[in-house]
Amino acid sequence: MRRGLRFVPLALLLAVVLELAVFVGVGRALGFGAAVLLVFAASLLGLVLLRREGMRAWRGFRAAAAAGQPPGGQVTDGLVGLAGALLLAVPGLVSGLVGLLVLVPPVRRLARAGVRRATERRVSSMVAGDLFGPRTVRVRQGAPQPTPQPEQPVVVDGGRAIEGEIVEPRP
């Protein structure tokens, strides 16, 4: 996991450069005031949606817990919604566009499925079962694999190996 984290500063730097380049491009096309207004409106919308998505996620989690169902689906949907709203709330045109796309239902379903798969890979199967309920497992039919034979014990006696028998050391 640490290997992937070393690229985070570079990714953040590239995101900032991309945001500035897009802002300058939109500023030249629409005017500086319109670009600032667009960023401000997107951030305001993101803050409103952040509150709404947070409350929606909390209600979904509580309803699943009260019904005795695994809360993983509601939690995952809530996390995706919160991530989209947070991206929209962060000042920037590219992050706002990505956040808005994440909130669109078909893209949201894809993101939710991706988050679920990533979670199932990173936690134990018992925790994944508690979060998401019973899981479907795909079994592939193939040629039977030979079962490994137990190895014979090897005992070293005075520098020589004796296979297949256990020898007590000589006094």
Backbone as numpy.savetxt, mean C-alpha at the origin, in Angstrom:
# Nx Ny Nz CAx CAy CAz Cx Cy Cz
12.74 -3.01 2.86 11.92 -1.82 2.86 12.79 -0.57 2.86
13.92 -0.63 3.49 14.79 0.55 3.57 15.35 0.92 2.21
15.55 -0.07 1.34 16.11 0.23 0.03 15.22 1.19 -0.75
13.91 1.02 -0.66 12.99 1.90 -1.37 12.94 3.30 -0.78
13.23 3.42 0.50 13.16 4.73 1.16 14.28 5.66 0.76
15.35 5.14 0.21 16.45 6.03 -0.14 16.12 6.92 -1.33
15.10 6.56 -2.11 14.70 7.36 -3.26 13.63 8.39 -2.93
13.14 8.42 -1.70 12.09 9.36 -1.33 12.53 10.82 -1.48
13.71 11.22 -1.01 14.10 12.63 -1.21 14.18 13.02 -2.68
14.69 12.13 -3.52 14.77 12.41 -4.94 13.37 12.52 -5.56
12.47 11.65 -5.15 11.09 11.70 -5.66 10.40 12.99 -5.24
10.61 13.42 -3.99 10.01 14.68 -3.53 10.57 15.87 -4.30
11.87 15.86 -4.56 12.48 16.94 -5.32 11.91 16.99 -6.74
11.77 15.83 -7.37 11.19 15.77 -8.72 9.74 16.23 -8.72
9.00 15.89 -7.67 7.59 16.32 -7.57 7.51 17.83 -7.45
8.39 18.44 -6.67 8.38 19.90 -6.51 8.74 20.58 -7.83
9.74 20.04 -8.52 10.14 20.63 -9.81 9.00 20.50 -10.81
8.33 19.35 -10.83 7.20 19.15 -11.74 6.06 20.12 -11.42
5.76 20.27 -10.12 4.70 21.20 -9.71 5.02 22.64 -10.16
6.26 23.05 -9.95 6.64 24.41 -10.36 6.57 24.59 -11.87
7.02 23.58 -12.62 6.98 23.69 -14.08 5.54 23.77 -14.58
4.67 22.95 -14.02 3.26 22.99 -14.43 2.62 24.32 -14.03
2.94 24.81 -12.83 2.38 26.09 -12.39 2.82 27.22 -13.32
4.09 27.23 -13.69 4.58 28.27 -14.60 3.89 28.15 -15.96
3.72 26.91 -16.44 3.05 26.71 -17.73 1.60 27.17 -17.70
0.88 26.83 -16.64 -0.51 27.27 -16.50 -0.57 28.77 -16.29
0.38 29.32 -15.56 0.44 30.77 -15.34 0.64 31.52 -16.64
1.46 30.98 -17.51 1.67 31.64 -18.81 0.44 31.52 -19.71
-0.24 30.37 -19.61 -1.40 30.14 -20.48 -2.63 30.91 -20.00
-2.90 30.88 -18.71 -4.12 31.48 -18.17 -3.88 32.81 -17.48
-2.66 33.07 -17.09 -2.34 34.25 -16.31 -1.99 33.83 -14.88
-1.14 34.64 -14.26 -0.65 34.30 -12.92 -1.78 34.27 -11.90
-2.66 35.25 -11.94 -3.78 35.33 -10.98 -4.70 34.13 -11.10
-5.00 33.71 -12.30 -5.88 32.55 -12.51 -5.21 31.26 -12.00
-3.90 31.14 -12.20 -3.19 29.94 -11.73 -3.20 29.88 -10.20
-2.97 31.03 -9.57 -3.00 31.06 -8.10 -4.41 30.74 -7.59
-5.41 31.30 -8.23 -6.80 31.04 -7.85 -7.15 29.56 -8.02
-6.68 28.96 -9.08 -6.93 27.54 -9.34 -6.29 26.67 -8.25
-5.06 26.97 -7.87 -4.38 26.21 -6.80 -5.11 26.41 -5.48
-5.53 27.65 -5.20 -6.24 27.93 -3.95 -7.57 27.19 -3.90
-8.32 27.20 -5.00 -9.62 26.51 -5.04 -9.46 25.01 -4.88
-8.44 24.45 -5.51 -8.20 23.00 -5.39 -7.84 22.64 -3.95
-7.03 23.46 -3.31 -6.65 23.19 -1.92 -7.85 23.31 -0.99
-8.69 24.29 -1.21 -9.89 24.46 -0.39 -10.83 23.25 -0.56
-11.03 22.83 -1.80 -11.84 21.64 -2.06 -11.24 20.42 -1.38
-9.93 20.29 -1.41 -9.25 19.17 -0.76 -9.47 19.16 0.74
-9.44 20.33 1.37 -9.68 20.40 2.81 -11.10 20.00 3.16
-12.07 20.43 2.36 -13.46 20.05 2.59 -13.62 18.54 2.43
-13.03 18.00 1.37 -13.13 16.56 1.13 -12.36 15.74 2.17
-11.29 16.31 2.70 -10.53 15.61 3.73 -11.40 15.37 4.96
-12.15 16.36 5.35 -13.06 16.20 6.49 -14.15 15.19 6.16
-14.75 15.31 4.97 -15.83 14.41 4.59 -15.35 12.97 4.49
-14.21 12.74 3.86 -13.68 11.39 3.69 -13.26 10.80 5.04
-12.73 11.63 5.91 -12.36 11.15 7.25 -13.57 10.68 8.04
-14.64 11.47 8.00 -15.87 11.09 8.70 -16.48 9.83 8.07
-16.45 9.76 6.75 -17.00 8.60 6.05 -16.22 7.33 6.41
-14.89 7.44 6.46 -14.05 6.28 6.81 -14.34 5.84 8.25
-14.46 6.78 9.15 -14.71 6.45 10.56 -16.07 5.78 10.72
-17.10 6.30 10.05 -18.44 5.68 10.13 -18.42 4.27 9.54
-17.74 4.08 8.43 -17.65 2.74 7.82 -16.93 1.76 8.73
-15.86 2.20 9.37 -15.13 1.33 10.30 -16.01 0.95 11.48
-16.70 1.93 12.05 -17.56 1.65 13.20 -18.72 0.73 12.83
-19.31 0.93 11.65 -20.42 0.07 11.22 -19.95 -1.37 11.03
-18.77 -1.56 10.44 -18.25 -2.91 10.24 -17.92 -3.56 11.58
-17.34 -2.80 12.49 -17.02 -3.35 13.81 -18.29 -3.70 14.57
-19.31 -2.88 14.47 -20.57 -3.14 15.17 -21.28 -4.37 14.59
-21.13 -4.59 13.28 -21.77 -5.75 12.65 -20.94 -7.02 12.80
-19.76 -6.91 13.38 -18.91 -8.08 13.56 -18.24 -8.53 12.27
-18.14 -7.64 11.29 -17.49 -7.96 10.03 -16.05 -7.47 10.05
-15.20 -8.06 9.22 -13.83 -7.56 9.12 -13.83 -6.13 8.57
-13.12 -5.20 9.22 -13.18 -3.80 8.81 -12.20 -3.42 7.71
-11.46 -4.36 7.17 -10.41 -4.05 6.20 -10.91 -3.33 4.97
-12.05 -3.72 4.43 -12.57 -3.06 3.23 -12.89 -1.60 3.48
-13.54 -1.31 4.60 -13.89 0.07 4.93 -12.63 0.88 5.24
-11.69 0.27 5.93 -10.45 0.98 6.27 -9.67 1.29 4.99
-9.58 0.32 4.10 -8.86 0.53 2.85 -9.52 1.61 2.01
-10.84 1.55 1.89 -11.56 2.57 1.13 -11.36 3.95 1.76
-11.40 4.00 3.08 -11.18 5.26 3.78 -9.79 5.81 3.57
-8.79 4.93 3.60 -7.41 5.38 3.38 -7.20 5.92 1.97
-7.80 5.25 0.99 -7.68 5.73 -0.39 -8.37 7.08 -0.53
-9.56 7.23 0.06 -10.26 8.51 0.01 -9.50 9.61 0.70
-8.93 9.29 1.86 -8.14 10.30 2.58 -6.88 10.68 1.81
-6.25 9.71 1.16 -5.06 10.01 0.36 -5.42 10.92 -0.81
-6.53 10.63 -1.46 -6.96 11.48 -2.57 -7.28 12.89 -2.10
-7.99 13.02 -1.00 -8.33 14.34 -0.47 -7.08 15.09 -0.01
-6.13 14.37 0.57 -4.89 15.00 1.02 -4.07 15.49 -0.17
-4.02 14.69 -1.23 -3.32 15.13 -2.44 -3.98 16.37 -3.04
-5.29 16.42 -2.95 -6.01 17.58 -3.46 -5.78 18.81 -2.57
-5.63 18.58 -1.27 -5.43 19.69 -0.33 -4.03 20.28 -0.41
-3.05 19.47 -0.81 -1.68 19.97 -0.92 -1.63 20.97 -2.07
-1.08 22.16 -1.84 -1.04 23.15 -2.92 -0.21 22.65 -4.10
-0.84 22.60 -5.24 -0.15 22.17 -6.45 -1.17 21.67 -7.45
-0.87 21.89 -8.71 -1.81 21.48 -9.75 -1.70 20.00 -10.07
-0.50 19.45 -10.10 -0.32 18.04 -10.42 -0.85 17.17 -9.28
-0.49 17.50 -8.06 -0.99 16.72 -6.92 -2.50 16.83 -6.81
-3.06 17.99 -7.11 -4.51 18.17 -7.10 -5.18 17.31 -8.15
-4.59 17.24 -9.33 -5.15 16.41 -10.40 -5.10 14.92 -10.03
-3.97 14.49 -9.46 -3.84 13.09 -9.03 -4.84 12.79 -7.92
-4.98 13.70 -6.96 -5.95 13.52 -5.88 -7.37 13.45 -6.39
-7.70 14.28 -7.35 -9.03 14.26 -7.93 -9.29 12.95 -8.68
-8.27 12.46 -9.38 -8.40 11.19 -10.08 -8.61 10.03 -9.11
-7.91 10.06 -7.99 -8.05 8.98 -7.00 -9.46 8.95 -6.42
-10.14 10.08 -6.40 -11.49 10.13 -5.85 -12.57 9.70 -6.84
-12.21 9.54 -8.11 -13.17 9.07 -9.12 -13.40 7.57 -8.87
-14.66 7.11 -8.80 -14.95 5.73 -8.39 -14.18 4.61 -9.10
-14.04 4.58 -10.43 -13.28 3.46 -11.03 -11.81 3.46 -10.62
-11.19 4.64 -10.57 -9.79 4.72 -10.16 -9.67 4.38 -8.68
-10.65 4.79 -7.91 -10.64 4.51 -6.47 -10.70 3.00 -6.22
-11.52 2.29 -7.01 -11.59 0.82 -6.86 -10.24 0.19 -7.18
-9.57 0.66 -8.23 -8.26 0.12 -8.57 -7.24 0.40 -7.46
-7.26 1.62 -6.94 -6.33 1.98 -5.87 -6.62 1.16 -4.62
-7.90 0.96 -4.31 -8.28 0.16 -3.14 -7.78 -1.27 -3.29
-7.92 -1.86 -4.49 -7.44 -3.22 -4.72 -5.92 -3.28 -4.58
-5.22 -2.26 -5.06 -3.77 -2.23 -4.92 -3.32 -2.12 -3.48
-4.01 -1.28 -2.71 -3.68 -1.14 -1.28 -3.94 -2.46 -0.55
-5.03 -3.12 -0.90 -5.35 -4.39 -0.25 -4.28 -5.44 -0.56
-3.88 -5.54 -1.84 -2.84 -6.51 -2.20 -1.54 -6.21 -1.49
-1.17 -4.94 -1.44 0.08 -4.57 -0.77 0.01 -4.88 0.72
-1.14 -4.65 1.33 -1.30 -4.95 2.75 -1.22 -6.45 3.00
-1.89 -7.23 2.16 -1.87 -8.69 2.34 -0.47 -9.26 2.19
0.36 -8.64 1.34 1.73 -9.11 1.17 2.60 -8.77 2.37
2.30 -7.68 3.06 3.18 -7.20 4.12 2.81 -7.68 5.51
1.60 -8.21 5.68 1.20 -8.69 7.00 1.05 -10.20 6.95
0.98 -10.81 8.11 0.81 -12.26 8.16 -0.57 -12.64 7.65
-0.73 -13.88 7.26 -2.02 -14.32 6.73 -3.10 -14.25 7.80
-2.72 -14.42 9.05 -3.71 -14.34 10.13 -4.24 -12.90 10.27
-3.35 -11.93 10.21 -3.77 -10.53 10.32 -4.59 -10.15 9.09
-4.17 -10.60 7.91 -4.92 -10.30 6.69 -6.32 -10.90 6.77
-6.45 -12.08 7.33 -7.76 -12.69 7.50 -8.62 -11.91 8.47
-8.01 -11.40 9.54 -8.75 -10.57 10.50 -9.21 -9.26 9.87
-8.37 -8.69 9.00 -8.71 -7.42 8.37 -9.73 -7.56 7.26
-9.50 -8.52 6.36 -10.29 -8.60 5.14 -11.22 -9.81 5.09
-11.23 -10.64 6.10 -12.09 -11.82 6.09 -11.43 -12.96 5.34
-12.19 -14.03 5.13 -11.62 -15.19 4.43 -11.10 -14.79 3.05
-9.97 -15.36 2.70 -9.34 -15.01 1.43 -9.49 -16.15 0.44
-9.52 -15.79 -0.82 -9.55 -16.78 -1.89 -8.11 -17.05 -2.30
-7.78 -18.32 -2.37 -6.43 -18.71 -2.72 -6.48 -19.45 -4.05
-5.64 -19.03 -4.99 -5.56 -19.72 -6.27 -4.56 -20.84 -6.17
-4.98 -22.02 -6.62 -4.09 -23.18 -6.61 -3.84 -23.55 -8.06
-2.59 -23.66 -8.42 -2.24 -24.02 -9.78 -1.90 -25.50 -9.83
-2.52 -26.19 -10.78 -2.24 -27.60 -10.97 -0.95 -27.73 -11.77
-0.13 -28.63 -11.40 1.12 -28.84 -12.12 1.64 -30.23 -11.83
2.81 -30.49 -12.31 3.43 -31.78 -12.06 3.72 -31.91 -10.57
3.46 -33.07 -10.03 3.73 -33.23 -8.59 5.22 -33.10 -8.30
5.50 -32.43 -7.23 6.88 -32.24 -6.82 7.29 -33.41 -5.93
8.50 -33.92 -6.11 8.93 -35.02 -5.25 9.08 -34.54 -3.81
8.68 -35.39 -2.89 8.82 -35.03 -1.48 10.26 -35.28 -1.07
10.83 -34.36 -0.34 12.23 -34.55 0.06 12.34 -35.69 1.08
13.37 -36.48 0.89 13.65 -37.58 1.82 14.43 -37.04 3.00
14.12 -37.54 4.20 14.90 -37.06 5.35 16.35 -37.48 5.21
17.22 -36.55 5.55 18.65 -36.83 5.43 19.10 -37.70 6.60
20.09 -38.51 6.31 20.67 -39.36 7.33 21.56 -38.49 8.23
21.52 -38.76 9.52 22.38 -37.97 10.40 23.85 -38.24 10.12
24.65 -37.20 10.18 26.08 -37.34 9.99 26.73 -37.00 11.31
27.51 -37.94 11.81 28.19 -37.76 13.08 29.68 -37.79 12.82
30.38 -36.85 13.39 31.82 -36.81 13.21 32.46 -37.51 14.40
33.30 -38.48 14.09 33.97 -39.23 15.15 35.45 -39.21 14.85
36.17 -38.41 15.59 37.62 -38.37 15.43 38.05 -37.90 14.05
37.31 -37.01 13.44 37.71 -36.46 12.16 37.13 -37.19 10.96
36.43 -38.32 11.17 35.83 -39.01 10.03 34.31 -38.98 10.20
33.61 -38.85 9.09 32.15 -38.79 9.12 31.59 -40.18 8.99
30.61 -40.46 9.81 29.94 -41.75 9.76 28.49 -41.46 9.44
28.00 -41.94 8.29 26.63 -41.66 7.88 25.70 -42.77 8.32
24.49 -42.38 8.70 23.46 -43.34 8.94 23.44 -43.96 10.34
24.40 -43.68 11.13 24.37 -44.22 12.48 24.90 -43.18 13.45
24.43 -43.28 14.64 24.88 -42.36 15.68 25.88 -43.09 16.53
27.03 -42.52 16.62 28.11 -43.17 17.37 28.42 -42.32 18.59
28.51 -43.00 19.71 28.89 -42.27 20.92 30.38 -42.04 20.92
30.82 -40.90 21.44 32.28 -40.65 21.43 33.02 -41.67 22.28
34.24 -41.96 21.84 35.07 -42.91 22.59 35.71 -42.22 23.78
35.81 -42.95 24.87 36.42 -42.31 26.06 37.91 -42.16 25.95
